[in-house]
Amino acid sequence: MAVLTLALWLSSCAQWRGIANVAIPGGPGTGPGSYTVYVQMPDTLGLTPNSKVMVADVNVGQVREIRVRNWIATLTVDLQQSVRLPRNATAKIGQTSLLGTQHVELAAPPVNPSPQPLANGDTIDLKNSSAFPTTEQTLASIALLLRGGGVANLEVIQNEVYDIVNGRADQIRGLLGKLDTFTTKLDEQIDDITHAIDSADRLLAMAAAHNDTLTRALTELPPLVKYLSDSRGRVTDAVESLGRFSDVTQRTLGPARTSLHRDLVSLQRPLGQLVLASPYLVQALKVALTAPFDIDAIPKTFRGDYINISLDVDATLSALDNGLLTGTGVSGMLRALEQSWGRDPATMIPDVRFTPNPNNAPGGPLVERGQ
């Protein structure tokens, strides 16, 4: 009766795939505190459920199930509670021995391990999964090397190397010496090479910053090149015309070369004198257009419709006599008249005042010296 019940149970199980798929009770990863993770694999090879899961060659769990999820082979792996791995751990399918079973090898990544631990329900992505070469792949590679690879050409390579080296020891020794000198000089200039590389990097960074400008230039340059190509005939004619002009110039200036040289030498003398007179010439140019007034004094002298100027005026009778009657028959009459009024021309000066506006100028009286 028990055998019949077992047979009915087995026949009703739709997922029965053989005795290898039956979970082994009491194995690693089935105890209290164990947790489950999922591993995506590019190829499961010969891996089966109940396969070992190892960390550092220690059995820490087992593969409970193999399924296809979103067209990717996914392993359901049960791990012991004591297993501590980063969340970005790697997974590889390896082989226990040459003819042994396959297992899953979990390990921390060699660089940049995640600070978060691998927890229950996490998935090791496909990018972190791979497989060690299988025995079949290794034997196939060896067979390809021995039968269809380059082993047969090793003797040919050896003979060719011998022909190259034989009788050329001095040349090879000299070449090695030059290579040693070259590497030494290269090592001495490592700072310059580094500086050149850094400069090139900065140049490329500047070019990248002006990428739009360079793109626009490269876009607009082809029409310019096409225009120059179409104008090639005109450019050629211009060059030929310039050559003819040079020939005419040579024929014209050739006979007059001696006279032209003499004239240029003679011109150096007046130019030298002009250089010596340059400080005075600059000052004279200020008066050339505004004589007799200096050009810098024009804004200060002419204010509107009147001239701003300061004068000393002597309108005494003795001054008029000296200026108008000297040499005539009545010379000295005005001086005598002034002296008859009791004024001595030798002690009198005019009272002259300055004002910006002539309309406001006072008619000041004469004052005696010393007052």
PyMOL commands that set and color helices and strands:
alter all, ss='L'
color gray80, all
select helices_A, chain A and resi 2-12+19-21+126-128+135-148+151-165+169-188+190-209+211-230+232-253+257-276+278-288+298-301+317-325+333-340+345-347+358-360
alter helices_A, ss='H'
color red, helices_A
select strands_A, chain A and resi 35-41+52-55+58-69+72-79+90-95+102-107+123-124+129-131+302-303+306-307+348-349+367-368
alter strands_A, ss='S'
color yellow, strands_A
deselect
rebuild
show_as cartoon
